[in-house]
Amino acid sequence: MPTPLPNELRSRVVEAFNEGLGSLTEIANRFCVSISSVHRWTRLDELYGDFSPNPHGGGPVKLIADTNLDKIPALVEEKPDRSIRELTAEWNLRNAHSVSRAVMGRALLRAGLSFKIRHFVQVNATAIMFDKRKKTI
């Protein structure tokens, strides 16, 4: 998602419209913004006197909280040969809430681990492990 346009640009657009320097279309073309943005900013200025962007919503809630990330390396060390499906199944057995394989994959990355064929390895240049028996694509 792109970042919001700066307040300085918004104020120049609203100021130009309020001074009657052109129609919505002309002002939008002049400042290289969309017509709907000019309309929205001028309407917000009329209604609330403020046209600044709303704060970021924060995103979805993490199903494996940061406080539980320390459990993942311990789970991996117990049996490093587990697939991500097996790791997810074991996590779901041991914890109150179930997670999907995608959630487990994101949690592995946040814990500093990556998944390669059937190996979980620490993410850094010196700890990359290759399995000679299996070909990677």
C-alpha positions as CSV (number, residue, x, y, z in Angstrom):
1,M,0.0,0.0,0.0
2,P,1.5,3.4,-0.9
3,T,2.2,6.0,1.6
4,P,-0.2,9.0,1.9
5,L,0.6,12.2,0.1
6,P,2.3,14.9,2.2
7,N,0.2,17.4,4.1
8,E,2.1,20.2,2.4
9,L,0.7,19.1,-1.0
10,R,-2.8,18.6,0.4
11,S,-2.8,22.1,1.9
12,R,-1.7,23.6,-1.5
13,V,-4.4,21.7,-3.3
14,V,-7.1,22.7,-0.8
15,E,-5.9,26.3,-0.8
16,A,-6.0,26.5,-4.6
17,F,-9.5,25.2,-4.6
18,N,-10.7,27.5,-1.9
19,E,-9.2,30.5,-3.7
20,G,-11.2,29.5,-6.8
21,L,-8.1,28.9,-9.0
22,G,-9.9,26.3,-11.1
23,S,-12.3,23.4,-11.1
24,L,-11.6,20.1,-9.5
25,T,-10.3,18.7,-12.7
26,E,-8.1,21.7,-13.4
27,I,-6.6,21.6,-9.9
28,A,-6.1,17.9,-10.1
29,N,-4.2,18.2,-13.4
30,R,-2.2,21.2,-12.0
31,F,-1.0,19.3,-9.0
32,C,-0.8,15.8,-10.6
33,V,-3.3,14.2,-8.2
34,S,-6.6,12.4,-8.9
35,I,-9.9,14.3,-9.0
36,S,-11.3,12.2,-6.2
37,S,-8.4,13.2,-4.0
38,V,-9.0,16.9,-4.6
39,H,-12.8,16.3,-3.9
40,R,-12.1,14.2,-0.7
41,W,-9.5,16.7,0.7
42,T,-11.7,19.8,0.1
43,R,-14.7,18.0,1.6
44,L,-12.7,17.0,4.7
45,D,-11.6,20.6,5.0
46,E,-15.2,21.8,4.8
47,L,-16.5,19.3,7.3
48,Y,-13.8,19.0,9.8
49,G,-11.2,21.6,9.0
50,D,-8.6,18.9,8.8
51,F,-7.5,17.0,5.7
52,S,-4.5,15.1,7.0
53,P,-4.3,11.3,6.4
54,N,-5.7,8.9,9.0
55,P,-3.2,6.9,11.0
56,H,-2.3,3.4,9.8
57,G,-4.7,0.7,11.0
58,G,-2.0,-1.6,12.3
59,G,-2.7,-4.7,10.2
60,P,-4.0,-8.1,11.3
61,V,-3.3,-9.7,14.7
62,K,-0.5,-12.1,14.7
63,L,-1.7,-15.7,15.6
64,I,1.7,-16.6,17.0
65,A,2.6,-13.6,19.2
66,D,6.1,-12.3,19.5
67,T,6.2,-13.5,23.1
68,N,5.8,-17.1,21.9
69,L,8.5,-17.0,19.2
70,D,11.1,-18.4,21.6
71,K,9.1,-21.7,21.6
72,I,9.7,-22.2,17.8
73,P,13.5,-22.7,17.8
74,A,13.1,-25.1,20.8
75,L,10.4,-27.1,18.8
76,V,12.7,-27.2,15.8
77,E,15.7,-28.4,17.8
78,E,13.8,-31.3,19.2
79,K,13.5,-32.8,15.7
80,P,15.2,-30.7,13.0
81,D,14.0,-33.0,10.3
82,R,10.3,-32.1,10.6
83,S,8.6,-30.7,7.6
84,I,6.7,-27.4,8.0
85,R,3.4,-29.4,7.9
86,E,4.7,-31.6,10.8
87,L,6.0,-28.6,12.7
88,T,2.6,-27.0,12.4
89,A,0.8,-30.1,13.5
90,E,3.1,-30.4,16.6
91,W,2.5,-26.7,17.4
92,N,-1.2,-27.2,17.2
93,L,-1.0,-30.2,19.6
94,R,0.9,-28.3,22.2
95,N,-0.9,-24.9,22.1
96,A,-4.5,-23.8,22.7
97,H,-5.0,-22.2,19.3
98,S,-4.5,-23.8,15.9
99,V,-2.5,-22.1,13.1
100,S,-2.0,-22.8,9.4
101,R,1.2,-23.7,7.6
102,A,1.3,-20.1,6.2
103,V,1.2,-18.7,9.8
104,M,3.9,-21.1,10.9
105,G,6.1,-20.1,7.9
106,R,5.8,-16.4,8.8
107,A,6.5,-17.1,12.4
108,L,9.6,-19.1,11.4
109,L,10.9,-16.1,9.5
110,R,10.2,-13.7,12.4
111,A,12.0,-16.1,14.7
112,G,15.1,-15.9,12.4
113,L,14.7,-19.4,10.8
114,S,14.1,-20.3,7.2
115,F,12.9,-23.5,5.7
116,K,14.9,-25.4,3.1
117,I,13.5,-28.7,1.8
118,R,13.7,-30.5,5.1
119,H,16.1,-28.4,7.1
120,F,15.4,-25.4,9.3
121,V,18.5,-23.2,9.5
122,Q,19.5,-19.9,11.2
123,V,19.2,-17.1,8.7
124,N,22.7,-15.7,8.1
125,A,25.5,-16.2,5.5
126,T,27.6,-18.6,7.6
127,A,25.0,-21.0,8.7
128,I,23.4,-22.0,5.4
129,M,23.2,-25.8,5.1
130,F,22.9,-27.7,1.9
131,D,21.7,-31.3,1.6
132,K,23.8,-33.0,-1.0
133,R,21.4,-35.8,-1.5
134,K,18.4,-33.6,-2.5
135,K,18.3,-31.2,-5.4
136,T,16.9,-27.7,-4.7
137,I,15.2,-25.8,-7.5
